[in-house]
Amino acid sequence: MTTLIKGARVLGGDPTDLLLRDGRIAAVGERLSVPGATVVDADGLVALPGLVDLHTHLREPGREDAETVETGSRAAALGGFTAVHAMANTDPVADTAGVVEQVWRLGRQAGLVDVVPVGAVTVGLRGERLAELGAMADSAARVRVFSDDGHCVADPALMRRALEYVKAFDGVVAQHAEEPRLTAGAQMNEGDLSARLGLTGWPAAAEEAVIARDVLLAEHVGARLHVCHVSTAGSVEILRWAKSRGVQVTAEVTPHHLLLTESAAASYDPVFKVNPPLRTDADVQALRAGLADGTIDAVATDHAPHAVEDKESEWAQARPGMLGLEQALSVVLETLVEPGLLDWAGVADRMSVRPAAIGRLDGHGRPLAPGEPANLLLLDPAARAVVDPAALASRSRNSPYAGRELPGRVVATFLRGTATVLDGEAQK
Ligand SMILES: [Zn+2]
């Protein structure tokens, strides 16, 4: 299969042609011409390496009514992703080689993105004893990222042992940083607004205390730590300090924490309930600055589909979490590119290069150059559209962007040279 992309602006540069052949980029240059090639007109489109998500909830096995590996993969491809890490809080939990291989095989069958299973840190996410980390690393799924996401590995001795254990296979522990004794019954960010609304608060210190503890543990044992969904200005400060000391710590921020604030909670619309909660405008500004200066390494979606009965209820009963895959790039355009905080190379770095490196994924996050795997997307940065949840590929509808106009449209996505999305439509 040979595809000739005409006139794409690689990382926003001058228009050029890209020839995709046998899964790789065969040539990059002006006025390429190849008889028999499928031609894709990319006039005005920006070409970026395929996006890599470190944090996706695909819900299969167990909650196929909310999402499946296939529907989540389709949502990811439409968002410009070529690889997603599937979180371990499924039913059964992905805490054995058997379950991670099942998820990995389902991803291969769907064939829309590379589905990379995350392994649980502890058995059943219960925080009591370590799961079979080595067996998952050695499995066909080659797990390198381990997380109890949804829960914090709260026990410091267990966290230390997990960090020590994953060093053997160059793994990383991705921590959902939440001191559970500080967030019992929490419903939203703790502050003036939570007091006014009469909702139990989730204090910033519950996140920051765990991050501070974990970077010290990672430094002590010389292991890799990754911090999920950083949400406060104080967390950014701790990460900046840790990186200045040479601690092997990386961090991610979600699109919703880059765009939305706690004020959304005043609507009592449970679509805005998420863990960690939406924070203050000052936190949002600090997260944008931290991503722009590289203190925060990556944008990760925390795509969290929920069935209607779990989400459309009273605020206090609703499950936390929101969709993210299909709008992630648009939110980054809105919050960082258009305000001039990040250029296209920066977007490629934070949404592809660095997440691929953190997950130790070969073949993703690579330059768009001859010989490299043909994993890329084409984006129309001038397009604008109002988000319609009914039009999403996800099986769930809990988008916090419903009715909001956002910039950018993913026109095409290529996975090893095969179009998974073309003209904005999923190809299977
Ligand atoms: Zn989490």
Residues whose N, C-alpha, C, O or C-beta is under 5 A from the ligand:
A	BS01	ZN	D149 G150 H176 N275
